Amino acid sequence: MPELPELDVMQEVLTEKVIGRTIAAVRVYHPALLKTLEPDLDSLVGRRFTAISRRGKHLVFTITDDLHLVVHLMVAGRLILCRSNTKATKASGCVLTFDDGEDLRIIENASIRRVRVHVVCDPLDVEAIANAGLEPLSDEFTVPYLSRHVLERKRQLKKLLTDQTIIAGIGTAYADEILFDAKLSPIRYGTTLGADEIDRLHASIQSVLRWAIEEIRADAGGATVTPHERRFARVYKKSEQPCPDCGTKIAEIRYAQTKTYYCPGCQCQGSSIRDRRSWITR
């Protein structure tokens, strides 16, 4: 699933390649991905994107102050630029054709289609954006803000980091990387953290996300499709590999479709977490 770092890089690339180009046609191959009726997709035809931004896990394509295309790529969605005469595949969900003969395509290689597309007058008309928490790289995301949410009620750290109403844009992959960097157990309750540990968690959130953006930017090389594999990751999808810090084998726990990766040595004082837990969320 693309998270904040991948989406930031997509936003940069698309801003360079899409802004100012006229939309000649819009086609929807899988109508279920469109979650709004008014304004309709045809209202984009003949118009140009004037800005592209990110809010949480959403990309917001702005035409005017009162017309926006909002895309959530969910788990398997991708955005690609290709020539308009390229044959559409079964993965194609929505295609925006520019008048210069190139398409911006939303594709999703998955048996269950989850990508969400909204055409709205205001991005806040999308409920998930209206309810989104602070951006973790913003000036407003301070230690006191994080401390308040960590300490206000009993919840485990992995859940807190992936709660989009508290922190916008972090999913399971970067939550694992952040908690490894901060040397904190994913199942530890936030209410048990001391002030120095909250400071450390805040610093890790920002440093890991900034580091990931730089790594992905280098890997993407100007492409709209960011690499599927986060080769730079230290614990995510590294089960049974040695921890880069202490050499302990990286462990994983699983619930439903989601896994959590962690170092027992660095994060759990050498103990393993029992793999029968229902607290993990995306």
Sequence and secondary structure as in RCSB ss.txt:
>XXXX:A:sequence
MPELPELDVMQEVLTEKVIGRTIAAVRVYHPALLKTLEPDLDSLVGRRFTAISRRGKHLVFTITDDLHLVVHLMV
AGRLILCRSNTKATKASGCVLTFDDGEDLRIIENASIRRVRVHVVCDPLDVEAIANAGLEPLSDEFTVPYLSRHV
LERKRQLKKLLTDQTIIAGIGTAYADEILFDAKLSPIRYGTTLGADEIDRLHASIQSVLRWAIEEIRADAGGATV
TPHERRFARVYKKSEQPCPDCGTKIAEIRYAQTKTYYCPGCQCQGSSIRDRRSWITR
>XXXX:A:secstr
   HHHHHHHHHHHHHHHTT BEEEEEESSGGGB   SS GGGGTT B  EEEEETTEEEEEEETTEEEEEE TT
TEEEEEEETTS   TTEEEEEEETTSEEEEEEE SSS   EEEEESSGGGSHHHHT  B TTSTT  HHHHHHHH
HHS  BHHHHHT TTTBSS  HHHHHHHHHHHT  TTSBGGG  HHHHHHHHHHHHHHHHHHHHHHHHHHTT SS
  SS TT SSTT TTSB TTT  B EEEEETTEEEEE HHHHSTT    S  S    
